[in-house]
């Protein structure tokens, strides 16, 4: 078992912090997106209505359904 830990430490897997900032920003963006979708359902409905109007003006197909609307 100690050979496994020694190998991991030799590979410096635990000390490598590259990409950590990107993961933190992705988690923050996901949290903000989920929180805003939860707290502002009227906004999602409004955006859906606006997108439906734009699609209708462009001669597109069916309606766009926003999540939570």
C-alpha positions as CSV (number, residue, x, y, z in Angstrom):
1,X,0.0,0.0,0.0
2,X,2.8,2.4,0.7
3,X,4.2,1.8,-2.8
4,X,1.0,3.2,-4.2
5,X,1.2,6.3,-2.1
6,X,4.9,6.7,-2.9
7,X,4.2,6.4,-6.6
8,X,1.4,9.0,-6.4
9,X,3.7,11.4,-4.6
10,X,6.5,10.8,-7.1
11,X,4.1,11.7,-9.9
12,X,3.2,14.9,-8.1
13,X,-0.5,14.4,-8.8
14,X,-1.5,16.0,-5.5
15,X,0.7,19.1,-6.1
16,X,-0.5,19.8,-9.6
17,X,-3.0,22.8,-9.6
18,X,-3.2,23.6,-13.3
19,X,-6.8,24.0,-14.4
20,X,-8.0,24.7,-10.9
21,X,-9.1,28.3,-11.8
22,X,-11.1,27.0,-14.8
23,X,-12.9,24.5,-12.6
24,X,-13.7,27.2,-10.0
25,X,-15.1,29.6,-12.7
26,X,-17.2,26.8,-14.2
27,X,-18.6,25.9,-10.8
28,X,-19.4,29.6,-10.1
29,X,-21.1,30.0,-13.4
30,X,-23.2,26.9,-12.9
31,X,-24.2,28.1,-9.4
32,X,-25.2,31.5,-10.7
33,X,-27.1,30.0,-13.6
34,X,-29.0,27.7,-11.3
35,X,-29.7,30.4,-8.7
36,X,-31.0,32.8,-11.3
37,X,-33.2,30.2,-13.0
38,X,-34.6,29.3,-9.6
39,X,-35.2,32.9,-8.4
40,X,-36.3,34.6,-11.6
41,X,-38.8,32.3,-13.4
42,X,-40.6,35.4,-14.8
43,X,-37.4,36.3,-16.6
44,X,-37.2,32.9,-18.2
45,X,-40.8,33.2,-19.4
46,X,-40.1,36.7,-20.8
47,X,-37.0,35.5,-22.7
48,X,-39.0,32.6,-24.1
49,X,-41.6,35.1,-25.4
50,X,-39.0,37.3,-26.9
51,X,-37.3,34.4,-28.6
52,X,-40.6,33.1,-30.0
53,X,-41.3,36.6,-31.4
54,X,-37.9,36.7,-33.1
55,X,-38.3,33.3,-34.5
56,X,-41.7,34.2,-35.8
57,X,-40.3,37.3,-37.5
58,X,-37.6,35.3,-39.1
59,X,-40.1,32.8,-40.4
60,X,-38.8,29.9,-38.2
61,X,-40.5,26.9,-36.9
62,X,-42.1,26.1,-33.6
63,X,-41.9,27.8,-30.2
64,X,-38.8,27.9,-27.9
65,X,-39.4,26.6,-24.4
66,X,-37.3,28.1,-21.7
67,X,-36.4,25.8,-18.8
68,X,-38.7,26.3,-15.8
69,X,-41.2,28.2,-17.9
